[in-house]
């Protein structure tokens, strides 16, 4: 498969990745069944993971690894999870991308990788206080299109 | 990232059309909270999103 990211993009992303602090586990879920963008999304994740020593990629299959899918609450393919990795412990911080992060969402993916690596949401102190006080689950889904 | 109870998921609408239809997605970005308890179309400033989360949980 040809590379998805050209040399110029790789250079820009590598510059951004220079500020990564702590390890991030990129967790990919794909499927052998009908999945138009699984191969491209996995390839994209592989290329990104190769750009920084702080990034590692784990590949799962939605059906074959049903237990992991259930643990990470994944029901769509492709899905990328940007998880914090500290030693042997991988923590899902709730940052998921369902579908290929192309177009604008490529920027969102890169920004999210930086946030997760720095373990800092960048939110205001008031927002953090409110969110930390939540007692009930909040599942936000942001629908986007690849333009 | 601030609370393990919170999950934020980007969903590419054209790859998951049934889910997008179920939430009445016409324009993007379209944010739905807790399976339709609250919906916001367009970019959402931080404070507005908090208000929507409160509404969804209310």
N, CA and C atoms of all chains as a GROMACS GRO file, in nm:
protein
  615
    1UNK      N    1   0.085  -0.120   0.000
    1UNK     CA    2   0.000   0.000   0.000
    1UNK      C    3   0.088   0.124   0.000
    2UNK      N    4   0.059   0.224  -0.086
    2UNK     CA    5   0.140   0.346  -0.086
    2UNK      C    6   0.121   0.423   0.045
    3UNK      N    7   0.218   0.506   0.076
    3UNK     CA    8   0.208   0.583   0.200
    3UNK      C    9   0.096   0.685   0.192
    4UNK      N   10   0.027   0.705   0.303
    4UNK     CA   11  -0.084   0.800   0.306
    4UNK      C   12  -0.034   0.941   0.334
    5UNK      N   13   0.073   0.950   0.414
    5UNK     CA   14   0.125   1.082   0.450
    5UNK      C   15   0.249   1.111   0.368
    6UNK      N   16   0.249   1.224   0.298
    6UNK     CA   17   0.368   1.256   0.220
    6UNK      C   18   0.477   1.314   0.311
    7UNK      N   19   0.594   1.335   0.251
    7UNK     CA   20   0.711   1.376   0.331
    7UNK      C   21   0.687   1.507   0.404
    8UNK      N   22   0.617   1.599   0.339
    8UNK     CA   23   0.593   1.731   0.400
    8UNK      C   24   0.504   1.719   0.524
    9UNK      N   25   0.396   1.640   0.510
    9UNK     CA   26   0.304   1.620   0.623
    9UNK      C   27   0.378   1.549   0.737
   10UNK      N   28   0.457   1.448   0.700
   10UNK     CA   29   0.531   1.373   0.803
   10UNK      C   30   0.624   1.465   0.880
   11UNK      N   31   0.685   1.560   0.809
   11UNK     CA   32   0.775   1.655   0.873
   11UNK      C   33   0.696   1.742   0.970
   12UNK      N   34   0.580   1.794   0.925
   12UNK     CA   35   0.497   1.879   1.012
   12UNK      C   36   0.451   1.804   1.136
   13UNK      N   37   0.406   1.680   1.115
   13UNK     CA   38   0.356   1.600   1.227
   13UNK      C   39   0.472   1.568   1.324
   14UNK      N   40   0.587   1.534   1.267
   14UNK     CA   41   0.703   1.503   1.352
   14UNK      C   42   0.741   1.622   1.438
   15UNK      N   43   0.731   1.743   1.381
   15UNK     CA   44   0.761   1.864   1.459
   15UNK      C   45   0.664   1.876   1.576
   16UNK      N   46   0.534   1.850   1.550
   16UNK     CA   47   0.434   1.856   1.657
   16UNK      C   48   0.460   1.747   1.761
   17UNK      N   49   0.500   1.630   1.714
   17UNK     CA   50   0.524   1.517   1.804
   17UNK      C   51   0.648   1.538   1.890
   18UNK      N   52   0.732   1.636   1.854
   18UNK     CA   53   0.851   1.663   1.935
   18UNK      C   54   0.809   1.704   2.077
   19UNK      N   55   0.687   1.757   2.092
   19UNK     CA   56   0.643   1.800   2.226
   19UNK      C   57   0.567   1.691   2.302
   20UNK      N   58   0.562   1.570   2.249
   20UNK     CA   59   0.494   1.462   2.322
   20UNK      C   60   0.572   1.432   2.450
   21UNK      N   61   0.497   1.415   2.561
   21UNK     CA   62   0.564   1.395   2.689
   21UNK      C   63   0.565   1.249   2.734
   22UNK      N   64   0.444   1.191   2.744
   22UNK     CA   65   0.432   1.055   2.795
   22UNK      C   66   0.374   0.962   2.689
   23UNK      N   67   0.394   0.831   2.705
   23UNK     CA   68   0.352   0.737   2.601
   23UNK      C   69   0.201   0.733   2.578
   24UNK      N   70   0.167   0.713   2.452
   24UNK     CA   71   0.027   0.697   2.412
   24UNK      C   72   0.013   0.565   2.339
   25UNK      N   73  -0.086   0.487   2.379
   25UNK     CA   74  -0.117   0.363   2.310
   25UNK      C   75  -0.230   0.393   2.211
   26UNK      N   76  -0.201   0.377   2.084
   26UNK     CA   77  -0.306   0.392   1.983
   26UNK      C   78  -0.367   0.253   1.965
   27UNK      N   79  -0.495   0.242   1.999
   27UNK     CA   80  -0.561   0.112   1.992
   27UNK      C   81  -0.654   0.112   1.871
   28UNK      N   82  -0.626   0.022   1.778
   28UNK     CA   83  -0.705   0.014   1.655
   28UNK      C   84  -0.797  -0.107   1.661
   29UNK      N   85  -0.923  -0.086   1.626
   29UNK     CA   86  -1.016  -0.197   1.605
   29UNK      C   87  -1.059  -0.197   1.460
   30UNK      N   88  -1.039  -0.312   1.394
   30UNK     CA   89  -1.084  -0.328   1.257
   30UNK      C   90  -1.170  -0.452   1.248
   31UNK      N   91  -1.195  -0.495   1.126
   31UNK     CA   92  -1.276  -0.614   1.106
   31UNK      C   93  -1.244  -0.676   0.972
   32UNK      N   94  -1.250  -0.809   0.968
   32UNK     CA   95  -1.233  -0.880   0.842
   32UNK      C   96  -1.360  -0.869   0.758
   33UNK      N   97  -1.469  -0.836   0.827
   33UNK     CA   98  -1.595  -0.822   0.753
   33UNK      C   99  -1.598  -0.687   0.684
   34UNK      N  100  -1.705  -0.662   0.613
   34UNK     CA  101  -1.714  -0.541   0.530
   34UNK      C  102  -1.676  -0.415   0.611
   35UNK      N  103  -1.566  -0.355   0.570
   35UNK     CA  104  -1.520  -0.234   0.639
   35UNK      C  105  -1.439  -0.154   0.539
   36UNK      N  106  -1.504  -0.055   0.480
   36UNK     CA  107  -1.443   0.018   0.368
   36UNK      C  108  -1.312   0.088   0.408
   37UNK      N  109  -1.308   0.145   0.529
   37UNK     CA  110  -1.193   0.228   0.564
   37UNK      C  111  -1.100   0.166   0.669
   38UNK      N  112  -1.120   0.038   0.701
   38UNK     CA  113  -1.033  -0.025   0.802
   38UNK      C  114  -0.886  -0.028   0.760
   39UNK      N  115  -0.862  -0.070   0.637
   39UNK     CA  116  -0.723  -0.084   0.592
   39UNK      C  117  -0.652   0.051   0.592
   40UNK      N  118  -0.720   0.154   0.539
   40UNK     CA  119  -0.658   0.288   0.534
   40UNK      C  120  -0.635   0.343   0.674
   41UNK      N  121  -0.733   0.322   0.763
   41UNK     CA  122  -0.720   0.376   0.898
   41UNK      C  123  -0.606   0.309   0.974
   42UNK      N  124  -0.595   0.177   0.957
   42UNK     CA  125  -0.485   0.105   1.022
   42UNK      C  126  -0.350   0.153   0.968
   43UNK      N  127  -0.346   0.172   0.837
   43UNK     CA  128  -0.224   0.217   0.773
   43UNK      C  129  -0.185   0.356   0.824
   44UNK      N  130  -0.286   0.443   0.837
   44UNK     CA  131  -0.262   0.578   0.890
   44UNK      C  132  -0.206   0.570   1.032
   45UNK      N  133  -0.265   0.484   1.114
   45UNK     CA  134  -0.220   0.468   1.253
   45UNK      C  135  -0.076   0.415   1.256
   46UNK      N  136  -0.043   0.322   1.166
   46UNK     CA  137   0.093   0.268   1.159
   46UNK      C  138   0.193   0.377   1.123
   47UNK      N  139   0.155   0.460   1.026
   47UNK     CA  140   0.247   0.567   0.984
   47UNK      C  141   0.268   0.667   1.097
   48UNK      N  142   0.159   0.702   1.169
   48UNK     CA  143   0.172   0.797   1.280
   48UNK      C  144   0.257   0.739   1.392
   49UNK      N  145   0.231   0.611   1.424
   49UNK     CA  146   0.306   0.548   1.534
   49UNK      C  147   0.456   0.544   1.503
   50UNK      N  148   0.489   0.536   1.373
   50UNK     CA  149   0.630   0.527   1.335
   50UNK      C  150   0.702   0.662   1.349
   51UNK      N  151   0.625   0.769   1.370
   51UNK     CA  152   0.686   0.902   1.375
   51UNK      C  153   0.734   0.944   1.514
   52UNK      N  154   0.698   0.866   1.617
   52UNK     CA  155   0.744   0.902   1.751
   52UNK      C  156   0.763   0.777   1.837
   53UNK      N  157   0.870   0.778   1.916
   53UNK     CA  158   0.894   0.666   2.007
   53UNK      C  159   0.792   0.663   2.120
   54UNK      N  160   0.721   0.773   2.140
   54UNK     CA  161   0.621   0.780   2.247
   54UNK      C  162   0.491   0.710   2.207
   55UNK      N  163   0.480   0.675   2.080
   55UNK     CA  164   0.355   0.616   2.031
   55UNK      C  165   0.372   0.468   2.002
   56UNK      N  166   0.271   0.390   2.044
   56UNK     CA  167   0.271   0.248   2.013
   56UNK      C  168   0.133   0.211   1.963
   57UNK      N  169   0.127   0.115   1.872
   57UNK     CA  170   0.000   0.075   1.814
   57UNK      C  171  -0.035  -0.068   1.852
   58UNK      N  172  -0.158  -0.088   1.898
   58UNK     CA  173  -0.212  -0.221   1.922
   58UNK      C  174  -0.328  -0.243   1.828
   59UNK      N  175  -0.331  -0.359   1.763
   59UNK     CA  176  -0.434  -0.387   1.663
   59UNK      C  177  -0.527  -0.497   1.713
   60UNK      N  178  -0.656  -0.469   1.714
   60UNK     CA  179  -0.756  -0.568   1.752
   60UNK      C  180  -0.857  -0.585   1.638
   61UNK      N  181  -0.925  -0.700   1.644
   61UNK     CA  182  -1.034  -0.726   1.549
   61UNK      C  183  -1.165  -0.729   1.629
   62UNK      N  184  -1.263  -0.656   1.579
   62UNK     CA  185  -1.390  -0.641   1.653
   62UNK      C  186  -1.453  -0.776   1.687
   63UNK      N  187  -1.446  -0.870   1.594
   63UNK     CA  188  -1.508  -1.001   1.618
   63UNK      C  189  -1.413  -1.095   1.693
   64UNK      N  190  -1.289  -1.108   1.643
   64UNK     CA  191  -1.196  -1.204   1.702
   64UNK      C  192  -1.155  -1.162   1.844
   65UNK      N  193  -1.152  -1.031   1.869
   65UNK     CA  194  -1.114  -0.981   2.001
   65UNK      C  195  -1.234  -0.917   2.070
   66UNK      N  196  -1.344  -0.990   2.070
   66UNK     CA  197  -1.470  -0.937   2.123
   66UNK      C  198  -1.458  -0.893   2.269
   67UNK      N  199  -1.373  -0.965   2.344
   67UNK     CA  200  -1.357  -0.931   2.486
   67UNK      C  201  -1.294  -0.791   2.501
   68UNK      N  202  -1.193  -0.764   2.418
   68UNK     CA  203  -1.129  -0.632   2.422
   68UNK      C  204  -1.226  -0.525   2.373
   69UNK      N  205  -1.302  -0.557   2.270
   69UNK     CA  206  -1.400  -0.461   2.218
   69UNK      C  207  -1.499  -0.423   2.327
   70UNK      N  208  -1.540  -0.523   2.404
   70UNK     CA  209  -1.635  -0.499   2.511
   70UNK      C  210  -1.570  -0.416   2.623
   71UNK      N  211  -1.444  -0.448   2.653
   71UNK     CA  212  -1.372  -0.374   2.758
   71UNK      C  213  -1.357  -0.227   2.722
   72UNK      N  214  -1.328  -0.200   2.594
   72UNK     CA  215  -1.310  -0.061   2.551
   72UNK      C  216  -1.439   0.000   2.497
   73UNK      N  217  -1.549  -0.076   2.510
   73UNK     CA  218  -1.680  -0.029   2.463
   73UNK      C  219  -1.676   0.018   2.318
   74UNK      N  220  -1.619  -0.066   2.234
   74UNK     CA  221  -1.610  -0.035   2.091
   74UNK      C  222  -1.715  -0.116   2.016
   75UNK      N  223  -1.796  -0.049   1.933
   75UNK     CA  224  -1.897  -0.120   1.854
   75UNK      C  225  -1.893  -0.078   1.707
   76UNK      N  226  -1.793   0.000   1.669
   76UNK     CA  227  -1.783   0.044   1.529
   76UNK      C  228  -1.642   0.016   1.478
   77UNK      N  229  -1.633  -0.009   1.347
   77UNK     CA  230  -1.501  -0.020   1.285
   77UNK      C  231  -1.495   0.067   1.160
   78UNK      N  232  -1.381   0.128   1.135
   78UNK     CA  233  -1.264   0.128   1.223
   78UNK      C  234  -1.284   0.221   1.342
   79UNK      N  235  -1.222   0.186   1.456
   79UNK     CA  236  -1.215   0.276   1.570
   79UNK      C  237  -1.069   0.290   1.613
   80UNK      N  238  -1.030   0.413   1.644
   80UNK     CA  239  -0.900   0.439   1.704
   80UNK      C  240  -0.925   0.495   1.844
   81UNK      N  241  -0.856   0.440   1.943
   81UNK     CA  242  -0.861   0.493   2.079
   81UNK      C  243  -0.723   0.548   2.110
   82UNK      N  244  -0.720   0.669   2.163
   82UNK     CA  245  -0.592   0.727   2.206
   82UNK      C  246  -0.586   0.712   2.357
   83UNK      N  247  -0.510   0.612   2.403
   83UNK     CA  248  -0.509   0.579   2.545
   83UNK      C  249  -0.375   0.617   2.609
   84UNK      N  250  -0.379   0.646   2.737
   84UNK     CA  251  -0.256   0.678   2.810
   84UNK      C  252  -0.187   0.547   2.847
   85UNK      N  253  -0.056   0.540   2.826
   85UNK     CA  254   0.017   0.421   2.869
   85UNK      C  255   0.125   0.462   2.968
   86UNK      N  256   0.115   0.403   3.087
   86UNK     CA  257   0.215   0.430   3.190
   86UNK      C  258   0.270   0.296   3.235
   87UNK      N  259   0.391   0.265   3.190
   87UNK     CA  260   0.448   0.134   3.216
   87UNK      C  261   0.364   0.027   3.148
   88UNK      N  262   0.315  -0.068   3.229
   88UNK     CA  263   0.235  -0.177   3.172
   88UNK      C  264   0.087  -0.142   3.168
   89UNK      N  265   0.053  -0.028   3.226
   89UNK     CA  266  -0.089   0.006   3.240
   89UNK      C  267  -0.137   0.098   3.129
   90UNK      N  268  -0.239   0.053   3.058
   90UNK     CA  269  -0.301   0.134   2.953
   90UNK      C  270  -0.436   0.181   3.002
   91UNK      N  271  -0.459   0.312   2.997
   91UNK     CA  272  -0.584   0.369   3.047
   91UNK      C  273  -0.658   0.439   2.935
   92UNK      N  274  -0.779   0.392   2.908
   92UNK     CA  275  -0.866   0.456   2.809
   92UNK      C  276  -0.919   0.584   2.871
   93UNK      N  277  -0.880   0.700   2.816
   93UNK     CA  278  -0.925   0.828   2.870
   93UNK      C  279  -1.054   0.875   2.804
   94UNK      N  280  -1.113   0.789   2.720
   94UNK     CA  281  -1.240   0.824   2.657
   94UNK      C  282  -1.226   0.901   2.527
   95UNK      N  283  -1.108   0.895   2.466
   95UNK     CA  284  -1.086   0.966   2.339
   95UNK      C  285  -1.090   0.865   2.225
   96UNK      N  286  -1.204   0.861   2.155
   96UNK     CA  287  -1.225   0.762   2.050
   96UNK      C  288  -1.254   0.829   1.915
   97UNK      N  289  -1.208   0.767   1.808
   97UNK     CA  290  -1.238   0.813   1.672
   97UNK      C  291  -1.299   0.696   1.596
   98UNK      N  292  -1.426   0.711   1.555
   98UNK     CA  293  -1.492   0.606   1.477
   98UNK      C  294  -1.498   0.651   1.332
   99UNK      N  295  -1.444   0.569   1.242
   99UNK     CA  296  -1.432   0.609   1.102
   99UNK      C  297  -1.296   0.669   1.079
  100UNK      N  298  -1.263   0.687   0.953
  100UNK     CA  299  -1.127   0.735   0.923
  100UNK      C  300  -1.114   0.884   0.956
  101UNK      N  301  -1.011   0.920   1.035
  101UNK     CA  302  -0.991   1.062   1.067
  101UNK      C  303  -0.917   1.130   0.952
  102UNK      N  304  -0.991   1.163   0.846
  102UNK     CA  305  -0.932   1.229   0.730
  102UNK      C  306  -0.976   1.375   0.728
  103UNK      N  307  -0.921   1.453   0.636
  103UNK     CA  308  -0.958   1.594   0.625
  103UNK      C  309  -0.931   1.667   0.755
  104UNK      N  310  -1.029   1.748   0.798
  104UNK     CA  311  -1.015   1.825   0.922
  104UNK      C  312  -0.984   1.734   1.041
  105UNK      N  313  -1.042   1.615   1.039
  105UNK     CA  314  -1.028   1.527   1.156
  105UNK      C  315  -0.887   1.475   1.173
  106UNK      N  316  -0.807   1.484   1.066
  106UNK     CA  317  -0.667   1.446   1.082
  106UNK      C  318  -0.601   1.542   1.182
  107UNK      N  319  -0.632   1.671   1.169
  107UNK     CA  320  -0.579   1.769   1.265
  107UNK      C  321  -0.629   1.739   1.406
  108UNK      N  322  -0.759   1.703   1.416
  108UNK     CA  323  -0.814   1.670   1.549
  108UNK      C  324  -0.740   1.552   1.608
  109UNK      N  325  -0.710   1.454   1.525
  109UNK     CA  326  -0.640   1.334   1.572
  109UNK      C  327  -0.502   1.370   1.626
  110UNK      N  328  -0.430   1.453   1.550
  110UNK     CA  329  -0.295   1.492   1.593
  110UNK      C  330  -0.301   1.573   1.723
  111UNK      N  331  -0.398   1.669   1.727
  111UNK     CA  332  -0.412   1.749   1.850
  111UNK      C  333  -0.447   1.661   1.970
  112UNK      N  334  -0.535   1.563   1.945
  112UNK     CA  335  -0.575   1.474   2.054
  112UNK      C  336  -0.457   1.389   2.102
  113UNK      N  337  -0.374   1.346   2.008
  113UNK     CA  338  -0.255   1.269   2.047
  113UNK      C  339  -0.166   1.352   2.140
  114UNK      N  340  -0.151   1.480   2.107
  114UNK     CA  341  -0.068   1.568   2.190
  114UNK      C  342  -0.131   1.586   2.329
  115UNK      N  343  -0.264   1.609   2.331
  115UNK     CA  344  -0.333   1.627   2.460
  115UNK      C  345  -0.319   1.503   2.547
  116UNK      N  346  -0.341   1.386   2.487
  116UNK     CA  347  -0.335   1.262   2.565
  116UNK      C  348  -0.192   1.237   2.613
  117UNK      N  349  -0.096   1.264   2.527
  117UNK     CA  350   0.043   1.243   2.567
  117UNK      C  351   0.080   1.334   2.683
  118UNK      N  352   0.028   1.457   2.680
  118UNK     CA  353   0.059   1.552   2.788
  118UNK      C  354  -0.034   1.533   2.908
  119UNK      N  355  -0.131   1.440   2.894
  119UNK     CA  356  -0.228   1.413   3.003
  119UNK      C  357  -0.294   1.543   3.049
  120UNK      N  358  -0.323   1.630   2.952
  120UNK     CA  359  -0.379   1.761   2.985
  120UNK      C  360  -0.487   1.794   2.882
  121UNK      N  361  -0.611   1.809   2.930
  121UNK     CA  362  -0.722   1.837   2.840
  121UNK      C  363  -0.720   1.979   2.786
  122UNK      N  364  -0.648   2.068   2.853
  122UNK     CA  365  -0.644   2.207   2.810
  122UNK      C  366  -0.768   2.286   2.846
  123UNK      N  367  -0.860   2.225   2.922
  123UNK     CA  368  -0.985   2.293   2.958
  123UNK      C  369  -0.962   2.392   3.072
  124UNK      N  370  -1.060   2.482   3.088
  124UNK     CA  371  -1.048   2.584   3.193
  124UNK      C  372  -1.062   2.520   3.331
  125UNK      N  373  -1.010   2.585   3.436
  125UNK     CA  374  -1.021   2.530   3.572
  125UNK      C  375  -1.168   2.506   3.612
  126UNK      N  376  -1.257   2.598   3.572
  126UNK     CA  377  -1.399   2.583   3.607
  126UNK      C  378  -1.459   2.459   3.541
  127UNK      N  379  -1.424   2.440   3.413
  127UNK     CA  380  -1.475   2.323   3.340
  127UNK      C  381  -1.424   2.194   3.404
  128UNK      N  382  -1.296   2.192   3.436
  128UNK     CA  383  -1.238   2.071   3.497
  128UNK      C  384  -1.309   2.038   3.629
  129UNK      N  385  -1.335   2.142   3.708
  129UNK     CA  386  -1.399   2.120   3.837
  129UNK      C  387  -1.537   2.059   3.817
  130UNK      N  388  -1.612   2.115   3.722
  130UNK     CA  389  -1.746   2.064   3.692
  130UNK      C  390  -1.739   1.918   3.646
  131UNK      N  391  -1.648   1.891   3.551
  131UNK     CA  392  -1.641   1.756   3.494
  131UNK      C  393  -1.599   1.652   3.599
  132UNK      N  394  -1.506   1.692   3.685
  132UNK     CA  395  -1.459   1.597   3.787
  132UNK      C  396  -1.569   1.563   3.886
  133UNK      N  397  -1.666   1.654   3.900
  133UNK     CA  398  -1.776   1.630   3.994
  133UNK      C  399  -1.889   1.546   3.937
  134UNK      N  400  -1.882   1.514   3.808
  134UNK     CA  401  -1.991   1.437   3.748
  134UNK      C  402  -2.000   1.297   3.808
  135UNK      N  403  -2.125   1.253   3.833
  135UNK     CA  404  -2.144   1.120   3.892
  135UNK      C  405  -2.207   1.022   3.793
  136UNK      N  406  -2.253   1.075   3.679
  136UNK     CA  407  -2.319   0.991   3.581
  136UNK      C  408  -2.240   0.989   3.450
  137UNK      N  409  -2.252   0.879   3.375
  137UNK     CA  410  -2.178   0.869   3.249
  137UNK      C  411  -2.222   0.976   3.149
  138UNK      N  412  -2.124   1.029   3.075
  138UNK     CA  413  -2.151   1.124   2.967
  138UNK      C  414  -2.084   1.069   2.842
  139UNK      N  415  -2.163   1.042   2.741
  139UNK     CA  416  -2.109   0.992   2.614
  139UNK      C  417  -2.139   1.095   2.506
  140UNK      N  418  -2.037   1.169   2.466
  140UNK     CA  419  -2.055   1.267   2.358
  140UNK      C  420  -2.014   1.203   2.228
  141UNK      N  421  -2.098   1.221   2.126
  141UNK     CA  422  -2.062   1.176   1.992
  141UNK      C  423  -2.065   1.297   1.900
  142UNK      N  424  -1.952   1.326   1.839
  142UNK     CA  425  -1.942   1.442   1.750
  142UNK      C  426  -1.939   1.390   1.606
  143UNK      N  427  -2.049   1.414   1.536
  143UNK     CA  428  -2.056   1.370   1.396
  143UNK      C  429  -1.986   1.470   1.306
  144UNK      N  430  -1.905   1.415   1.218
  144UNK     CA  431  -1.828   1.499   1.125
  144UNK      C  432  -1.832   1.433   0.986
  145UNK      N  433  -1.791   1.508   0.886
  145UNK     CA  434  -1.776   1.449   0.753
  145UNK      C  435  -1.635   1.479   0.704
  146UNK      N  436  -1.583   1.394   0.617
  146UNK     CA  437  -1.442   1.406   0.577
  146UNK      C  438  -1.417   1.512   0.471
  147UNK      N  439  -1.439   1.639   0.507
  147UNK     CA  440  -1.414   1.745   0.408
  147UNK      C  441  -1.299   1.833   0.453
  148UNK      N  442  -1.103   1.293   2.952
  148UNK     CA  443  -0.973   1.291   3.018
  148UNK      C  444  -0.984   1.334   3.163
  149UNK      N  445  -1.088   1.413   3.196
  149UNK     CA  446  -1.099   1.468   3.331
  149UNK      C  447  -1.176   1.377   3.426
  150UNK      N  448  -1.246   1.279   3.370
  150UNK     CA  449  -1.331   1.192   3.453
  150UNK      C  450  -1.356   1.064   3.374
  151UNK      N  451  -1.329   0.948   3.436
  151UNK     CA  452  -1.344   0.822   3.362
  151UNK      C  453  -1.486   0.796   3.314
  152UNK      N  454  -1.582   0.872   3.364
  152UNK     CA  455  -1.720   0.853   3.321
  152UNK      C  456  -1.748   0.920   3.186
  153UNK      N  457  -1.652   0.999   3.138
  153UNK     CA  458  -1.676   1.077   3.016
  153UNK      C  459  -1.607   1.012   2.896
  154UNK      N  460  -1.687   0.995   2.790
  154UNK     CA  461  -1.631   0.944   2.665
  154UNK      C  462  -1.665   1.041   2.553
  155UNK      N  463  -1.565   1.078   2.474
  155UNK     CA  464  -1.586   1.168   2.361
  155UNK      C  465  -1.546   1.095   2.234
  156UNK      N  466  -1.641   1.078   2.147
  156UNK     CA  467  -1.618   0.997   2.028
  156UNK      C  468  -1.643   1.077   1.901
  157UNK      N  469  -1.543   1.087   1.815
  157UNK     CA  470  -1.567   1.139   1.682
  157UNK      C  471  -1.635   1.029   1.603
  158UNK      N  472  -1.740   1.065   1.528
  158UNK     CA  473  -1.805   0.967   1.442
  158UNK      C  474  -1.810   1.023   1.301
  159UNK      N  475  -1.748   0.951   1.209
  159UNK     CA  476  -1.749   0.993   1.070
  159UNK      C  477  -1.887   0.956   1.014
  160UNK      N  478  -1.968   1.059   0.990
  160UNK     CA  479  -2.111   1.037   0.962
  160UNK      C  480  -2.137   0.954   0.836
  161UNK      N  481  -2.056   0.971   0.733
  161UNK     CA  482  -2.085   0.898   0.609
  161UNK      C  483  -2.055   0.748   0.623
  162UNK      N  484  -1.968   0.712   0.718
  162UNK     CA  485  -1.940   0.570   0.739
  162UNK      C  486  -2.042   0.502   0.829
  163UNK      N  487  -2.114   0.584   0.908
  163UNK     CA  488  -2.214   0.528   0.999
  163UNK      C  489  -2.348   0.600   0.978
  164UNK      N  490  -2.404   0.584   0.857
  164UNK     CA  491  -2.523   0.663   0.820
  164UNK      C  492  -2.646   0.632   0.905
  165UNK      N  493  -2.661   0.508   0.950
  165UNK     CA  494  -2.779   0.475   1.031
  165UNK      C  495  -2.776   0.550   1.163
  166UNK      N  496  -2.658   0.551   1.225
  166UNK     CA  497  -2.644   0.623   1.352
  166UNK      C  498  -2.665   0.774   1.331
  167UNK      N  499  -2.608   0.826   1.221
  167UNK     CA  500  -2.624   0.969   1.192
  167UNK      C  501  -2.771   1.002   1.167
  168UNK      N  502  -2.840   0.916   1.094
  168UNK     CA  503  -2.984   0.938   1.068
  168UNK      C  504  -3.064   0.937   1.197
  169UNK      N  505  -3.030   0.841   1.284
  169UNK     CA  506  -3.105   0.827   1.408
  169UNK      C  507  -3.096   0.955   1.492
  170UNK      N  508  -2.985   1.025   1.479
  170UNK     CA  509  -2.969   1.148   1.556
  170UNK      C  510  -3.001   1.272   1.473
  171UNK      N  511  -3.058   1.250   1.354
  171UNK     CA  512  -3.101   1.364   1.272
  171UNK      C  513  -2.986   1.454   1.231
  172UNK      N  514  -2.874   1.392   1.196
  172UNK     CA  515  -2.758   1.472   1.157
  172UNK      C  516  -2.776   1.523   1.014
  173UNK      N  517  -2.784   1.655   1.000
  173UNK     CA  518  -2.791   1.716   0.866
  173UNK      C  519  -2.669   1.802   0.841
  174UNK      N  520  -2.632   1.880   0.943
  174UNK     CA  521  -2.511   1.962   0.931
  174UNK      C  522  -2.406   1.911   1.027
  175UNK      N  523  -2.280   1.939   0.995
  175UNK     CA  524  -2.172   1.899   1.085
  175UNK      C  525  -2.088   2.020   1.123
  176UNK      N  526  -2.020   2.019   1.235
  176UNK     CA  527  -2.028   1.913   1.336
  176UNK      C  528  -2.163   1.912   1.408
  177UNK      N  529  -2.204   1.793   1.447
  177UNK     CA  530  -2.328   1.774   1.521
  177UNK      C  531  -2.291   1.688   1.642
  178UNK      N  532  -2.316   1.743   1.760
  178UNK     CA  533  -2.280   1.672   1.882
  178UNK      C  534  -2.405   1.620   1.950
  179UNK      N  535  -2.407   1.493   1.980
  179UNK     CA  536  -2.517   1.437   2.057
  179UNK      C  537  -2.462   1.383   2.188
  180UNK      N  538  -2.537   1.405   2.296
  180UNK     CA  539  -2.492   1.361   2.428
  180UNK      C  540  -2.586   1.255   2.482
  181UNK      N  541  -2.528   1.146   2.529
  181UNK     CA  542  -2.604   1.034   2.585
  181UNK      C  543  -2.720   0.992   2.496
  182UNK      N  544  -2.683   0.959   2.372
  182UNK     CA  545  -2.778   0.901   2.278
  182UNK      C  546  -2.901   0.989   2.255
  183UNK      N  547  -2.878   1.121   2.246
  183UNK     CA  548  -2.987   1.210   2.207
  183UNK      C  549  -3.052   1.288   2.321
  184UNK      N  550  -2.996   1.275   2.444
  184UNK     CA  551  -3.051   1.353   2.556
  184UNK      C  552  -3.030   1.503   2.532
  185UNK      N  553  -2.928   1.536   2.455
  185UNK     CA  554  -2.907   1.675   2.413
  185UNK      C  555  -2.835   1.670   2.278
  186UNK      N  556  -2.861   1.772   2.196
  186UNK     CA  557  -2.798   1.780   2.064
  186UNK      C  558  -2.754   1.923   2.039
  187UNK      N  559  -2.638   1.940   1.980
  187UNK     CA  560  -2.591   2.073   1.942
  187UNK      C  561  -2.535   2.065   1.800
  188UNK      N  562  -2.578   2.159   1.717
  188UNK     CA  563  -2.525   2.164   1.581
  188UNK      C  564  -2.428   2.282   1.572
  189UNK      N  565  -2.317   2.256   1.508
  189UNK     CA  566  -2.216   2.360   1.491
  189UNK      C  567  -2.107   2.348   1.597
  190UNK      N  568  -2.006   2.431   1.582
  190UNK     CA  569  -1.898   2.432   1.681
  190UNK      C  570  -1.954   2.480   1.814
  191UNK      N  571  -1.913   2.418   1.924
  191UNK     CA  572  -1.968   2.451   2.055
  191UNK      C  573  -1.860   2.506   2.147
  192UNK      N  574  -1.877   2.632   2.193
  192UNK     CA  575  -1.782   2.683   2.293
  192UNK      C  576  -1.790   2.599   2.421
  193UNK      N  577  -1.678   2.594   2.492
  193UNK     CA  578  -1.666   2.510   2.611
  193UNK      C  579  -1.785   2.528   2.709
  194UNK      N  580  -1.818   2.654   2.738
  194UNK     CA  581  -1.923   2.679   2.838
  194UNK      C  582  -2.059   2.628   2.789
  195UNK      N  583  -2.086   2.644   2.659
  195UNK     CA  584  -2.214   2.596   2.605
  195UNK      C  585  -2.223   2.445   2.612
  196UNK      N  586  -2.110   2.379   2.586
  196UNK     CA  587  -2.111   2.233   2.591
  196UNK      C  588  -2.139   2.185   2.734
  197UNK      N  589  -2.084   2.255   2.831
  197UNK     CA  590  -2.111   2.219   2.971
  197UNK      C  591  -2.260   2.230   3.000
  198UNK      N  592  -2.322   2.338   2.949
  198UNK     CA  593  -2.465   2.358   2.971
  198UNK      C  594  -2.544   2.243   2.907
  199UNK      N  595  -2.500   2.199   2.790
  199UNK     CA  596  -2.568   2.088   2.723
  199UNK      C  597  -2.550   1.957   2.800
  200UNK      N  598  -2.433   1.938   2.856
  200UNK     CA  599  -2.410   1.817   2.937
  200UNK      C  600  -2.504   1.819   3.057
  201UNK      N  601  -2.516   1.936   3.119
  201UNK     CA  602  -2.608   1.948   3.234
  201UNK      C  603  -2.751   1.918   3.192
  202UNK      N  604  -2.788   1.970   3.074
  202UNK     CA  605  -2.923   1.946   3.023
  202UNK      C  606  -2.945   1.796   2.998
  203UNK      N  607  -2.842   1.731   2.941
  203UNK     CA  608  -2.855   1.588   2.911
  203UNK      C  609  -2.870   1.506   3.038
  204UNK      N  610  -2.802   1.549   3.144
  204UNK     CA  611  -2.806   1.474   3.269
  204UNK      C  612  -2.928   1.510   3.352
  205UNK      N  613  -2.980   1.631   3.326
  205UNK     CA  614  -3.093   1.682   3.404
  205UNK      C  615  -3.211   1.589   3.398
   0.00000   0.00000   0.00000
